[in-house]
Amino acid sequence: MIEIIVNGTRKSIPNGLNVKEAIQALEYKGEGFALALNGTFVAISTYETTIVRDNDSIEILAPVQGG
């Protein structure tokens, strides 16, 4: 297991997961969100090739409506 920070909260996930697998392990069910890993936007097309490492910081950003 490794520890990561998700939206400011420390969480444990299995080691060696890519971003897509980490989202599943965190049981995040939202749709239409953006994700930043250590402050850098991660494109959906690279979720399966981007590995999450110990102490990484993930920000899951949901769209905001309004005007």
PyMOL Python script that loads the backbone (N, CA, C, O; Angstrom):
from pymol import cmd

cmd.read_pdbstr("""\
ATOM      1  N   MET A   1       0.842  -1.183   0.000  1.00  0.00           N
ATOM      2  CA  MET A   1       0.000   0.000   0.000  1.00  0.00           C
ATOM      3  C   MET A   1       0.892   1.254   0.000  1.00  0.00           C
ATOM      4  O   MET A   1       1.986   1.275   0.564  1.00  0.00           O
ATOM      5  N   ILE A   2       0.369   2.288  -0.658  1.00  0.00           N
ATOM      6  CA  ILE A   2       1.035   3.577  -0.628  1.00  0.00           C
ATOM      7  C   ILE A   2       0.045   4.611  -0.106  1.00  0.00           C
ATOM      8  O   ILE A   2      -1.164   4.377  -0.099  1.00  0.00           O
ATOM      9  N   GLU A   3       0.557   5.740   0.323  1.00  0.00           N
ATOM     10  CA  GLU A   3      -0.302   6.820   0.790  1.00  0.00           C
ATOM     11  C   GLU A   3      -0.228   7.966  -0.207  1.00  0.00           C
ATOM     12  O   GLU A   3       0.855   8.356  -0.646  1.00  0.00           O
ATOM     13  N   ILE A   4      -1.398   8.502  -0.561  1.00  0.00           N
ATOM     14  CA  ILE A   4      -1.489   9.648  -1.445  1.00  0.00           C
ATOM     15  C   ILE A   4      -2.416  10.676  -0.796  1.00  0.00           C
ATOM     16  O   ILE A   4      -3.111  10.376   0.174  1.00  0.00           O
ATOM     17  N   ILE A   5      -2.414  11.861  -1.332  1.00  0.00           N
ATOM     18  CA  ILE A   5      -3.314  12.905  -0.845  1.00  0.00           C
ATOM     19  C   ILE A   5      -4.330  13.183  -1.948  1.00  0.00           C
ATOM     20  O   ILE A   5      -3.963  13.532  -3.070  1.00  0.00           O
ATOM     21  N   VAL A   6      -5.618  13.023  -1.617  1.00  0.00           N
ATOM     22  CA  VAL A   6      -6.696  13.233  -2.576  1.00  0.00           C
ATOM     23  C   VAL A   6      -7.559  14.383  -2.080  1.00  0.00           C
ATOM     24  O   VAL A   6      -8.216  14.283  -1.043  1.00  0.00           O
ATOM     25  N   ASN A   7      -7.549  15.478  -2.836  1.00  0.00           N
ATOM     26  CA  ASN A   7      -8.318  16.673  -2.455  1.00  0.00           C
ATOM     27  C   ASN A   7      -8.058  17.055  -0.999  1.00  0.00           C
ATOM     28  O   ASN A   7      -8.980  17.413  -0.266  1.00  0.00           O
ATOM     29  N   GLY A   8      -6.786  16.972  -0.591  1.00  0.00           N
ATOM     30  CA  GLY A   8      -6.394  17.394   0.745  1.00  0.00           C
ATOM     31  C   GLY A   8      -6.508  16.344   1.836  1.00  0.00           C
ATOM     32  O   GLY A   8      -6.166  16.614   2.987  1.00  0.00           O
ATOM     33  N   THR A   9      -6.983  15.151   1.497  1.00  0.00           N
ATOM     34  CA  THR A   9      -7.158  14.083   2.484  1.00  0.00           C
ATOM     35  C   THR A   9      -6.228  12.922   2.174  1.00  0.00           C
ATOM     36  O   THR A   9      -6.175  12.452   1.037  1.00  0.00           O
ATOM     37  N   ARG A  10      -5.493  12.458   3.182  1.00  0.00           N
ATOM     38  CA  ARG A  10      -4.568  11.336   2.989  1.00  0.00           C
ATOM     39  C   ARG A  10      -5.363  10.034   2.854  1.00  0.00           C
ATOM     40  O   ARG A  10      -6.250   9.749   3.659  1.00  0.00           O
ATOM     41  N   LYS A  11      -5.029   9.248   1.819  1.00  0.00           N
ATOM     42  CA  LYS A  11      -5.697   7.967   1.552  1.00  0.00           C
ATOM     43  C   LYS A  11      -4.638   6.909   1.258  1.00  0.00           C
ATOM     44  O   LYS A  11      -3.523   7.227   0.845  1.00  0.00           O
ATOM     45  N   SER A  12      -5.000   5.654   1.476  1.00  0.00           N
ATOM     46  CA  SER A  12      -4.127   4.523   1.137  1.00  0.00           C
ATOM     47  C   SER A  12      -4.719   3.781  -0.052  1.00  0.00           C
ATOM     48  O   SER A  12      -5.919   3.511  -0.105  1.00  0.00           O
ATOM     49  N   ILE A  13      -3.846   3.456  -1.007  1.00  0.00           N
ATOM     50  CA  ILE A  13      -4.252   2.651  -2.173  1.00  0.00           C
ATOM     51  C   ILE A  13      -3.150   1.626  -2.439  1.00  0.00           C
ATOM     52  O   ILE A  13      -2.027   1.790  -1.963  1.00  0.00           O
ATOM     53  N   PRO A  14      -3.460   0.576  -3.192  1.00  0.00           N
ATOM     54  CA  PRO A  14      -2.415  -0.394  -3.530  1.00  0.00           C
ATOM     55  C   PRO A  14      -1.296   0.247  -4.358  1.00  0.00           C
ATOM     56  O   PRO A  14      -1.535   1.195  -5.106  1.00  0.00           O
ATOM     57  N   ASN A  15      -0.098  -0.267  -4.221  1.00  0.00           N
ATOM     58  CA  ASN A  15       1.058   0.214  -4.976  1.00  0.00           C
ATOM     59  C   ASN A  15       0.962  -0.203  -6.443  1.00  0.00           C
ATOM     60  O   ASN A  15       0.415  -1.262  -6.752  1.00  0.00           O
ATOM     61  N   GLY A  16       1.489   0.623  -7.344  1.00  0.00           N
ATOM     62  CA  GLY A  16       1.611   0.274  -8.747  1.00  0.00           C
ATOM     63  C   GLY A  16       0.389   0.567  -9.599  1.00  0.00           C
ATOM     64  O   GLY A  16       0.312   0.103 -10.737  1.00  0.00           O
ATOM     65  N   LEU A  17      -0.566   1.322  -9.082  1.00  0.00           N
ATOM     66  CA  LEU A  17      -1.769   1.619  -9.856  1.00  0.00           C
ATOM     67  C   LEU A  17      -1.532   2.800 -10.792  1.00  0.00           C
ATOM     68  O   LEU A  17      -0.778   3.723 -10.482  1.00  0.00           O
ATOM     69  N   ASN A  18      -2.202   2.745 -11.955  1.00  0.00           N
ATOM     70  CA  ASN A  18      -2.207   3.920 -12.815  1.00  0.00           C
ATOM     71  C   ASN A  18      -3.359   4.817 -12.374  1.00  0.00           C
ATOM     72  O   ASN A  18      -4.120   4.450 -11.479  1.00  0.00           O
ATOM     73  N   VAL A  19      -3.495   5.983 -12.990  1.00  0.00           N
ATOM     74  CA  VAL A  19      -4.524   6.940 -12.581  1.00  0.00           C
ATOM     75  C   VAL A  19      -5.919   6.338 -12.699  1.00  0.00           C
ATOM     76  O   VAL A  19      -6.739   6.510 -11.797  1.00  0.00           O
ATOM     77  N   LYS A  20      -6.197   5.649 -13.774  1.00  0.00           N
ATOM     78  CA  LYS A  20      -7.526   5.042 -13.960  1.00  0.00           C
ATOM     79  C   LYS A  20      -7.825   4.053 -12.840  1.00  0.00           C
ATOM     80  O   LYS A  20      -8.917   4.067 -12.273  1.00  0.00           O
ATOM     81  N   GLU A  21      -6.860   3.194 -12.518  1.00  0.00           N
ATOM     82  CA  GLU A  21      -7.040   2.201 -11.447  1.00  0.00           C
ATOM     83  C   GLU A  21      -7.158   2.877 -10.078  1.00  0.00           C
ATOM     84  O   GLU A  21      -7.925   2.430  -9.225  1.00  0.00           O
ATOM     85  N   ALA A  22      -6.403   3.946  -9.875  1.00  0.00           N
ATOM     86  CA  ALA A  22      -6.472   4.671  -8.596  1.00  0.00           C
ATOM     87  C   ALA A  22      -7.856   5.280  -8.400  1.00  0.00           C
ATOM     88  O   ALA A  22      -8.402   5.232  -7.297  1.00  0.00           O
ATOM     89  N   ILE A  23      -8.426   5.849  -9.456  1.00  0.00           N
ATOM     90  CA  ILE A  23      -9.778   6.416  -9.370  1.00  0.00           C
ATOM     91  C   ILE A  23     -10.771   5.323  -8.980  1.00  0.00           C
ATOM     92  O   ILE A  23     -11.660   5.550  -8.160  1.00  0.00           O
ATOM     93  N   GLN A  24     -10.617   4.145  -9.566  1.00  0.00           N
ATOM     94  CA  GLN A  24     -11.497   3.022  -9.237  1.00  0.00           C
ATOM     95  C   GLN A  24     -11.274   2.575  -7.790  1.00  0.00           C
ATOM     96  O   GLN A  24     -12.237   2.306  -7.072  1.00  0.00           O
ATOM     97  N   ALA A  25     -10.012   2.496  -7.356  1.00  0.00           N
ATOM     98  CA  ALA A  25      -9.700   2.070  -5.989  1.00  0.00           C
ATOM     99  C   ALA A  25     -10.251   3.068  -4.959  1.00  0.00           C
ATOM    100  O   ALA A  25     -10.620   2.683  -3.849  1.00  0.00           O
ATOM    101  N   LEU A  26     -10.300   4.335  -5.333  1.00  0.00           N
ATOM    102  CA  LEU A  26     -10.842   5.362  -4.449  1.00  0.00           C
ATOM    103  C   LEU A  26     -12.364   5.411  -4.491  1.00  0.00           C
ATOM    104  O   LEU A  26     -12.994   6.165  -3.750  1.00  0.00           O
ATOM    105  N   GLU A  27     -12.945   4.594  -5.371  1.00  0.00           N
ATOM    106  CA  GLU A  27     -14.396   4.504  -5.539  1.00  0.00           C
ATOM    107  C   GLU A  27     -15.013   5.842  -5.922  1.00  0.00           C
ATOM    108  O   GLU A  27     -16.114   6.184  -5.489  1.00  0.00           O
ATOM    109  N   TYR A  28     -14.276   6.600  -6.751  1.00  0.00           N
ATOM    110  CA  TYR A  28     -14.795   7.879  -7.232  1.00  0.00           C
ATOM    111  C   TYR A  28     -15.742   7.604  -8.393  1.00  0.00           C
ATOM    112  O   TYR A  28     -15.349   6.999  -9.391  1.00  0.00           O
ATOM    113  N   LYS A  29     -16.974   8.043  -8.264  1.00  0.00           N
ATOM    114  CA  LYS A  29     -18.004   7.720  -9.253  1.00  0.00           C
ATOM    115  C   LYS A  29     -18.427   8.910 -10.106  1.00  0.00           C
ATOM    116  O   LYS A  29     -19.243   8.752 -11.015  1.00  0.00           O
ATOM    117  N   GLY A  30     -17.895  10.083  -9.836  1.00  0.00           N
ATOM    118  CA  GLY A  30     -18.299  11.269 -10.580  1.00  0.00           C
ATOM    119  C   GLY A  30     -17.959  11.171 -12.057  1.00  0.00           C
ATOM    120  O   GLY A  30     -17.056  10.433 -12.453  1.00  0.00           O
ATOM    121  N   GLU A  31     -18.692  11.921 -12.864  1.00  0.00           N
ATOM    122  CA  GLU A  31     -18.403  11.975 -14.296  1.00  0.00           C
ATOM    123  C   GLU A  31     -18.076  13.403 -14.672  1.00  0.00           C
ATOM    124  O   GLU A  31     -18.499  14.344 -14.002  1.00  0.00           O
ATOM    125  N   GLY A  32     -17.325  13.560 -15.741  1.00  0.00           N
ATOM    126  CA  GLY A  32     -17.037  14.879 -16.249  1.00  0.00           C
ATOM    127  C   GLY A  32     -16.158  15.702 -15.329  1.00  0.00           C
ATOM    128  O   GLY A  32     -16.437  16.878 -15.096  1.00  0.00           O
ATOM    129  N   PHE A  33     -15.097  15.102 -14.803  1.00  0.00           N
ATOM    130  CA  PHE A  33     -14.199  15.814 -13.912  1.00  0.00           C
ATOM    131  C   PHE A  33     -12.824  15.949 -14.547  1.00  0.00           C
ATOM    132  O   PHE A  33     -12.493  15.232 -15.492  1.00  0.00           O
ATOM    133  N   ALA A  34     -12.034  16.865 -14.028  1.00  0.00           N
ATOM    134  CA  ALA A  34     -10.638  17.003 -14.432  1.00  0.00           C
ATOM    135  C   ALA A  34      -9.782  16.494 -13.284  1.00  0.00           C
ATOM    136  O   ALA A  34     -10.208  16.508 -12.129  1.00  0.00           O
ATOM    137  N   LEU A  35      -8.592  16.050 -13.600  1.00  0.00           N
ATOM    138  CA  LEU A  35      -7.714  15.498 -12.579  1.00  0.00           C
ATOM    139  C   LEU A  35      -6.321  16.095 -12.729  1.00  0.00           C
ATOM    140  O   LEU A  35      -5.777  16.175 -13.830  1.00  0.00           O
ATOM    141  N   ALA A  36      -5.757  16.509 -11.605  1.00  0.00           N
ATOM    142  CA  ALA A  36      -4.381  16.996 -11.579  1.00  0.00           C
ATOM    143  C   ALA A  36      -3.569  16.089 -10.665  1.00  0.00           C
ATOM    144  O   ALA A  36      -4.015  15.726  -9.576  1.00  0.00           O
ATOM    145  N   LEU A  37      -2.388  15.731 -11.111  1.00  0.00           N
ATOM    146  CA  LEU A  37      -1.465  14.908 -10.332  1.00  0.00           C
ATOM    147  C   LEU A  37      -0.259  15.772 -10.013  1.00  0.00           C
ATOM    148  O   LEU A  37       0.467  16.198 -10.911  1.00  0.00           O
ATOM    149  N   ASN A  38      -0.050  16.028  -8.733  1.00  0.00           N
ATOM    150  CA  ASN A  38       1.048  16.891  -8.288  1.00  0.00           C
ATOM    151  C   ASN A  38       1.007  18.257  -8.980  1.00  0.00           C
ATOM    152  O   ASN A  38       2.040  18.814  -9.353  1.00  0.00           O
ATOM    153  N   GLY A  39      -0.219  18.782  -9.140  1.00  0.00           N
ATOM    154  CA  GLY A  39      -0.394  20.112  -9.705  1.00  0.00           C
ATOM    155  C   GLY A  39      -0.397  20.192 -11.216  1.00  0.00           C
ATOM    156  O   GLY A  39      -0.507  21.284 -11.772  1.00  0.00           O
ATOM    157  N   THR A  40      -0.278  19.053 -11.898  1.00  0.00           N
ATOM    158  CA  THR A  40      -0.250  19.030 -13.357  1.00  0.00           C
ATOM    159  C   THR A  40      -1.469  18.296 -13.892  1.00  0.00           C
ATOM    160  O   THR A  40      -1.747  17.170 -13.481  1.00  0.00           O
ATOM    161  N   PHE A  41      -2.203  18.933 -14.814  1.00  0.00           N
ATOM    162  CA  PHE A  41      -3.370  18.317 -15.436  1.00  0.00           C
ATOM    163  C   PHE A  41      -2.971  17.009 -16.103  1.00  0.00           C
ATOM    164  O   PHE A  41      -1.930  16.931 -16.756  1.00  0.00           O
ATOM    165  N   VAL A  42      -3.801  15.981 -15.940  1.00  0.00           N
ATOM    166  CA  VAL A  42      -3.569  14.687 -16.581  1.00  0.00           C
ATOM    167  C   VAL A  42      -4.699  14.457 -17.578  1.00  0.00           C
ATOM    168  O   VAL A  42      -5.868  14.420 -17.196  1.00  0.00           O
ATOM    169  N   ALA A  43      -4.355  14.303 -18.849  1.00  0.00           N
ATOM    170  CA  ALA A  43      -5.343  14.052 -19.896  1.00  0.00           C
ATOM    171  C   ALA A  43      -5.900  12.643 -19.750  1.00  0.00           C
ATOM    172  O   ALA A  43      -5.177  11.713 -19.393  1.00  0.00           O
ATOM    173  N   ILE A  44      -7.195  12.493 -20.031  1.00  0.00           N
ATOM    174  CA  ILE A  44      -7.839  11.179 -19.935  1.00  0.00           C
ATOM    175  C   ILE A  44      -7.084  10.141 -20.770  1.00  0.00           C
ATOM    176  O   ILE A  44      -6.992   8.977 -20.381  1.00  0.00           O
ATOM    177  N   SER A  45      -6.553  10.559 -21.902  1.00  0.00           N
ATOM    178  CA  SER A  45      -5.848   9.624 -22.786  1.00  0.00           C
ATOM    179  C   SER A  45      -4.576   9.059 -22.163  1.00  0.00           C
ATOM    180  O   SER A  45      -4.031   8.074 -22.663  1.00  0.00           O
ATOM    181  N   THR A  46      -4.091   9.669 -21.073  1.00  0.00           N
ATOM    182  CA  THR A  46      -2.876   9.162 -20.428  1.00  0.00           C
ATOM    183  C   THR A  46      -3.136   8.537 -19.057  1.00  0.00           C
ATOM    184  O   THR A  46      -2.188   8.178 -18.359  1.00  0.00           O
ATOM    185  N   TYR A  47      -4.410   8.399 -18.660  1.00  0.00           N
ATOM    186  CA  TYR A  47      -4.737   7.809 -17.357  1.00  0.00           C
ATOM    187  C   TYR A  47      -4.119   6.420 -17.184  1.00  0.00           C
ATOM    188  O   TYR A  47      -3.634   6.086 -16.103  1.00  0.00           O
ATOM    189  N   GLU A  48      -4.135   5.613 -18.244  1.00  0.00           N
ATOM    190  CA  GLU A  48      -3.661   4.226 -18.122  1.00  0.00           C
ATOM    191  C   GLU A  48      -2.142   4.114 -18.145  1.00  0.00           C
ATOM    192  O   GLU A  48      -1.602   3.063 -17.800  1.00  0.00           O
ATOM    193  N   THR A  49      -1.445   5.167 -18.540  1.00  0.00           N
ATOM    194  CA  THR A  49       0.020   5.107 -18.597  1.00  0.00           C
ATOM    195  C   THR A  49       0.689   5.967 -17.525  1.00  0.00           C
ATOM    196  O   THR A  49       1.915   5.993 -17.418  1.00  0.00           O
ATOM    197  N   THR A  50      -0.124   6.670 -16.733  1.00  0.00           N
ATOM    198  CA  THR A  50       0.408   7.523 -15.671  1.00  0.00           C
ATOM    199  C   THR A  50       0.285   6.782 -14.340  1.00  0.00           C
ATOM    200  O   THR A  50      -0.820   6.505 -13.874  1.00  0.00           O
ATOM    201  N   ILE A  51       1.422   6.468 -13.739  1.00  0.00           N
ATOM    202  CA  ILE A  51       1.458   5.694 -12.498  1.00  0.00           C
ATOM    203  C   ILE A  51       1.399   6.640 -11.294  1.00  0.00           C
ATOM    204  O   ILE A  51       2.068   7.673 -11.267  1.00  0.00           O
ATOM    205  N   VAL A  52       0.593   6.271 -10.312  1.00  0.00           N
ATOM    206  CA  VAL A  52       0.491   7.025  -9.065  1.00  0.00           C
ATOM    207  C   VAL A  52       1.527   6.479  -8.092  1.00  0.00           C
ATOM    208  O   VAL A  52       1.616   5.270  -7.876  1.00  0.00           O
ATOM    209  N   ARG A  53       2.305   7.380  -7.511  1.00  0.00           N
ATOM    210  CA  ARG A  53       3.391   6.974  -6.617  1.00  0.00           C
ATOM    211  C   ARG A  53       3.136   7.447  -5.179  1.00  0.00           C
ATOM    212  O   ARG A  53       2.296   8.313  -4.937  1.00  0.00           O
ATOM    213  N   ASP A  54       3.865   6.870  -4.251  1.00  0.00           N
ATOM    214  CA  ASP A  54       3.741   7.210  -2.840  1.00  0.00           C
ATOM    215  C   ASP A  54       3.893   8.719  -2.639  1.00  0.00           C
ATOM    216  O   ASP A  54       4.788   9.344  -3.207  1.00  0.00           O
ATOM    217  N   ASN A  55       3.016   9.286  -1.832  1.00  0.00           N
ATOM    218  CA  ASN A  55       2.997  10.707  -1.484  1.00  0.00           C
ATOM    219  C   ASN A  55       2.582  11.630  -2.624  1.00  0.00           C
ATOM    220  O   ASN A  55       2.710  12.848  -2.493  1.00  0.00           O
ATOM    221  N   ASP A  56       2.090  11.092  -3.738  1.00  0.00           N
ATOM    222  CA  ASP A  56       1.551  11.941  -4.800  1.00  0.00           C
ATOM    223  C   ASP A  56       0.305  12.656  -4.300  1.00  0.00           C
ATOM    224  O   ASP A  56      -0.372  12.193  -3.382  1.00  0.00           O
ATOM    225  N   SER A  57       0.019  13.790  -4.922  1.00  0.00           N
ATOM    226  CA  SER A  57      -1.166  14.567  -4.592  1.00  0.00           C
ATOM    227  C   SER A  57      -2.088  14.585  -5.804  1.00  0.00           C
ATOM    228  O   SER A  57      -1.681  14.978  -6.897  1.00  0.00           O
ATOM    229  N   ILE A  58      -3.331  14.156  -5.606  1.00  0.00           N
ATOM    230  CA  ILE A  58      -4.324  14.135  -6.678  1.00  0.00           C
ATOM    231  C   ILE A  58      -5.433  15.113  -6.316  1.00  0.00           C
ATOM    232  O   ILE A  58      -5.968  15.087  -5.208  1.00  0.00           O
ATOM    233  N   GLU A  59      -5.763  15.966  -7.260  1.00  0.00           N
ATOM    234  CA  GLU A  59      -6.905  16.865  -7.108  1.00  0.00           C
ATOM    235  C   GLU A  59      -7.927  16.467  -8.159  1.00  0.00           C
ATOM    236  O   GLU A  59      -7.627  16.457  -9.353  1.00  0.00           O
ATOM    237  N   ILE A  60      -9.135  16.139  -7.713  1.00  0.00           N
ATOM    238  CA  ILE A  60     -10.230  15.802  -8.615  1.00  0.00           C
ATOM    239  C   ILE A  60     -11.158  17.008  -8.616  1.00  0.00           C
ATOM    240  O   ILE A  60     -11.736  17.379  -7.594  1.00  0.00           O
ATOM    241  N   LEU A  61     -11.281  17.605  -9.790  1.00  0.00           N
ATOM    242  CA  LEU A  61     -12.002  18.870  -9.926  1.00  0.00           C
ATOM    243  C   LEU A  61     -13.282  18.674 -10.724  1.00  0.00           C
ATOM    244  O   LEU A  61     -13.244  18.358 -11.913  1.00  0.00           O
ATOM    245  N   ALA A  62     -14.407  18.863 -10.061  1.00  0.00           N
ATOM    246  CA  ALA A  62     -15.705  18.753 -10.725  1.00  0.00           C
ATOM    247  C   ALA A  62     -16.047  20.081 -11.376  1.00  0.00           C
ATOM    248  O   ALA A  62     -15.666  21.136 -10.868  1.00  0.00           O
ATOM    249  N   PRO A  63     -16.765  20.042 -12.499  1.00  0.00           N
ATOM    250  CA  PRO A  63     -17.153  21.296 -13.147  1.00  0.00           C
ATOM    251  C   PRO A  63     -18.113  22.099 -12.269  1.00  0.00           C
ATOM    252  O   PRO A  63     -18.913  21.536 -11.521  1.00  0.00           O
ATOM    253  N   VAL A  64     -18.017  23.399 -12.374  1.00  0.00           N
ATOM    254  CA  VAL A  64     -18.870  24.292 -11.602  1.00  0.00           C
ATOM    255  C   VAL A  64     -19.757  25.075 -12.568  1.00  0.00           C
ATOM    256  O   VAL A  64     -19.275  25.643 -13.547  1.00  0.00           O
ATOM    257  N   GLN A  65     -21.048  25.096 -12.283  1.00  0.00           N
ATOM    258  CA  GLN A  65     -21.971  25.853 -13.123  1.00  0.00           C
ATOM    259  C   GLN A  65     -22.294  27.164 -12.455  1.00  0.00           C
ATOM    260  O   GLN A  65     -22.201  27.305 -11.236  1.00  0.00           O
ATOM    261  N   GLY A  66     -22.667  28.096 -13.257  1.00  0.00           N
ATOM    262  CA  GLY A  66     -23.074  29.379 -12.697  1.00  0.00           C
ATOM    263  C   GLY A  66     -22.621  30.509 -13.594  1.00  0.00           C
ATOM    264  O   GLY A  66     -22.080  30.288 -14.677  1.00  0.00           O
ATOM    265  N   GLY A  67     -22.844  31.688 -13.138  1.00  0.00           N
ATOM    266  CA  GLY A  67     -22.463  32.796 -13.989  1.00  0.00           C
ATOM    267  C   GLY A  67     -22.235  34.053 -13.241  1.00  0.00           C
ATOM    268  O   GLY A  67     -21.905  35.077 -13.840  1.00  0.00           O
TER     269      GLY A  67
END
""", "prot")
cmd.dss("prot")
cmd.show_as("cartoon", "prot")
cmd.util.cbc("prot")
cmd.orient("prot")
